Amino acid sequence: MTPEGQKRQEVFGRRVSDGPETRSLWERCITHSSLPRMTSGYNNNLQIVQGAGYVVILYEMIHEARVIPLDGHPHVDASIRQWLGDSRGRWEGDTLVVDVTNFSDKTSFRGSSANLHLVERFTRVDANTMNYEFTVSDSSTWATAWTAAVPMPRLGGIMYEYACHDGNYGLTCQLAGARADERNAADAGKKGSN
């Protein structure tokens, strides 16, 4: 990582509780916050559906759907930035290749900037396994582009809705807890100065 990328990763990972705007996008029920999607502790399922001219990837976590055009059109104008970037897909034989640009500076993959360029490859290895390979590049974050691959086994069963919502009481409790911590610290400071 570059020093700039390390600093961004450090700042992006801080837990600040000034208000809801300073909490993570995930805690605010906006988005899981970045691509590529790496596995987490739970809700790692996804469903891929292809229709005429599009592929949709539905993620169980935060119940997000990425609609990926396959029509060969170029990316949207570079001034348009989106939480999960702008995806454009194509088929290379049996591999779905998704080129993603135009990320928002409010999302970050391991310290990346809004200039992150992601290329994803989804390849069916056998009837029960798909290989997910991705390459990330961002010269302000990493000295060179790098690639990782994750096998994705097919699961029997259904995906359940992730019940994140705008009335997120968990966020209210996190902020109330931060205010209580501040009061306790101020009270401890007053006792210490007496």
WOWORA-V277198 format. One record per pair of residues at least 6 apart in sequence whose ideal C-beta (glycine too) atoms are under 6 Angstrom apart, sorted by the first residue. I is the first residue (numbers start at 1). J is the second residue. Records with the same first field share a line. If there is no record, write none. Layout:
I: J, J
//
This chain:
1: 142
2: 141
4: 140
5: 111, 141
8: 111
9: 110, 111
12: 108
16: 22
17: 175, 178
20: 171
25: 31, 33
26: 32, 33
27: 171
29: 164, 168
31: 83
32: 61, 62
33: 107
34: 107, 109
35: 84, 118
36: 134
43: 60, 61, 162
45: 60, 159
46: 57, 59
47: 58
48: 57
49: 56
53: 70, 71
54: 67, 69
55: 68, 89
56: 65, 67
57: 66
58: 65
60: 159, 162
61: 162
62: 162, 164
63: 161, 162
66: 87
68: 87, 89, 98
70: 89
75: 86, 88, 101
76: 86
80: 102
81: 102, 104
82: 104
83: 104, 107
85: 100, 101, 102, 103
86: 101, 102
87: 98, 100
88: 99
89: 96, 98
90: 97
95: 121, 123
96: 122
97: 121
98: 120
99: 119
100: 118
101: 117
103: 114, 116
105: 114
111: 141
112: 138, 141
113: 138, 140, 141
115: 138
116: 138
117: 137
118: 136
119: 135
120: 134
121: 133
122: 130, 132
123: 131
124: 130
125: 131
128: 154
129: 151, 153
130: 152
131: 149, 151
132: 150, 152
133: 149
135: 145, 147
137: 145
//
